[in-house]
């Protein structure tokens, strides 16, 4: 299938959608702490998406006969992706939580994710998060016009496996634009010089999903939540990237926003003198 290439109008709209998605993610990160529920994060994410004039691309997303029931994907510990928020899932010290935000604005999609520690986490899990985020940066660096998709995949896999972790093979990155999932598929494993050639104007969601244990996964009975088969923790980091003749441009960059958290820390206004 043909990989969509965005024109100037499409790129401008992608920048806007991605900035919104990144801003929502930035607002959720400081809320993560022991004692909060994943539903609390869902409601904060839902409210921020609406406040910024966008819609959740996840809510009601249909896969087979199932529709996704939440505005965000919140995945804890062994949950790789697509965790459904719940008041029953209370975050505890030592957990890790993946926050995955996908929004639609003016017909275009912005997609990004980050995995955040809850309180103090074990050193090996800290390393898992670090290596996964590094793999994202290394993969993005290969999103160069003239390279091939396999160059991204290979770079991610090499870095992850050199650090004794495993890349998930059942879930992949993807093109993104007018829909959440466009061509090409971007596995986190593969061979150099394989796959489609990268051209300027592509918008790619690059998203390493990395397990502390083995790479195999399974689906829970809810039909959405993907977990590690061996119960080991999993990390997930994602950016939407525009390919240009000058190199890859990360689109999911948050805007400065005065959030309620920041507002509490801001100095009180000084009364005008009379």
Secondary structure as the mmCIF struct_conf table of DSSP 4:
data_model
#
loop_
_struct_conf.conf_type_id
_struct_conf.id
_struct_conf.beg_label_comp_id
_struct_conf.beg_label_asym_id
_struct_conf.beg_label_seq_id
_struct_conf.end_label_comp_id
_struct_conf.end_label_asym_id
_struct_conf.end_label_seq_id
HELX_LH_PP_P HELX_LH_PP_P1 UNK A 2 UNK A 4
HELX_RH_AL_P HELX_RH_AL_P1 UNK A 8 UNK A 29
TURN_TY1_P TURN_TY1_P1 UNK A 30 UNK A 31
TURN_TY1_P TURN_TY1_P2 UNK A 34 UNK A 35
STRN STRN1 UNK A 37 UNK A 37
HELX_RH_AL_P HELX_RH_AL_P2 UNK A 38 UNK A 51
TURN_TY1_P TURN_TY1_P3 UNK A 52 UNK A 53
STRN STRN2 UNK A 55 UNK A 56
BEND BEND1 UNK A 57 UNK A 58
TURN_TY1_P TURN_TY1_P4 UNK A 59 UNK A 60
STRN STRN3 UNK A 62 UNK A 63
TURN_TY1_P TURN_TY1_P5 UNK A 64 UNK A 65
STRN STRN4 UNK A 66 UNK A 67
BEND BEND2 UNK A 70 UNK A 72
STRN STRN5 UNK A 73 UNK A 76
TURN_TY1_P TURN_TY1_P6 UNK A 77 UNK A 78
STRN STRN6 UNK A 79 UNK A 81
HELX_LH_PP_P HELX_LH_PP_P2 UNK A 83 UNK A 85
TURN_TY1_P TURN_TY1_P7 UNK A 87 UNK A 88
STRN STRN7 UNK A 90 UNK A 90
TURN_TY1_P TURN_TY1_P8 UNK A 93 UNK A 94
STRN STRN8 UNK A 96 UNK A 105
TURN_TY1_P TURN_TY1_P9 UNK A 106 UNK A 107
STRN STRN9 UNK A 108 UNK A 117
BEND BEND3 UNK A 119 UNK A 120
HELX_RH_AL_P HELX_RH_AL_P3 UNK A 123 UNK A 141
TURN_TY1_P TURN_TY1_P10 UNK A 142 UNK A 142
TURN_TY1_P TURN_TY1_P11 UNK A 145 UNK A 146
BEND BEND4 UNK A 147 UNK A 147
STRN STRN10 UNK A 148 UNK A 148
HELX_RH_AL_P HELX_RH_AL_P4 UNK A 149 UNK A 162
TURN_TY1_P TURN_TY1_P12 UNK A 163 UNK A 164
STRN STRN11 UNK A 166 UNK A 167
BEND BEND5 UNK A 169 UNK A 170
STRN STRN12 UNK A 173 UNK A 175
BEND BEND6 UNK A 177 UNK A 181
STRN STRN13 UNK A 182 UNK A 186
BEND BEND7 UNK A 188 UNK A 189
TURN_TY1_P TURN_TY1_P13 UNK A 192 UNK A 193
BEND BEND8 UNK A 195 UNK A 195
HELX_LH_PP_P HELX_LH_PP_P3 UNK A 196 UNK A 196
STRN STRN14 UNK A 197 UNK A 197
HELX_LH_PP_P HELX_LH_PP_P4 UNK A 198 UNK A 198
TURN_TY1_P TURN_TY1_P14 UNK A 200 UNK A 201
STRN STRN15 UNK A 203 UNK A 206
STRN STRN16 UNK A 209 UNK A 211
BEND BEND9 UNK A 212 UNK A 213
BEND BEND10 UNK A 215 UNK A 215
STRN STRN17 UNK A 217 UNK A 219
TURN_TY1_P TURN_TY1_P15 UNK A 221 UNK A 222
BEND BEND11 UNK A 223 UNK A 224
STRN STRN18 UNK A 226 UNK A 228
TURN_TY1_P TURN_TY1_P16 UNK A 229 UNK A 230
STRN STRN19 UNK A 234 UNK A 236
STRN STRN20 UNK A 238 UNK A 238
STRN STRN21 UNK A 239 UNK A 242
TURN_TY1_P TURN_TY1_P17 UNK A 245 UNK A 246
STRN STRN22 UNK A 249 UNK A 250
HELX_LH_PP_P HELX_LH_PP_P5 UNK A 254 UNK A 256
HELX_RH_AL_P HELX_RH_AL_P5 UNK A 260 UNK A 265
BEND BEND12 UNK A 266 UNK A 266
HELX_LH_PP_P HELX_LH_PP_P6 UNK A 267 UNK A 273
#
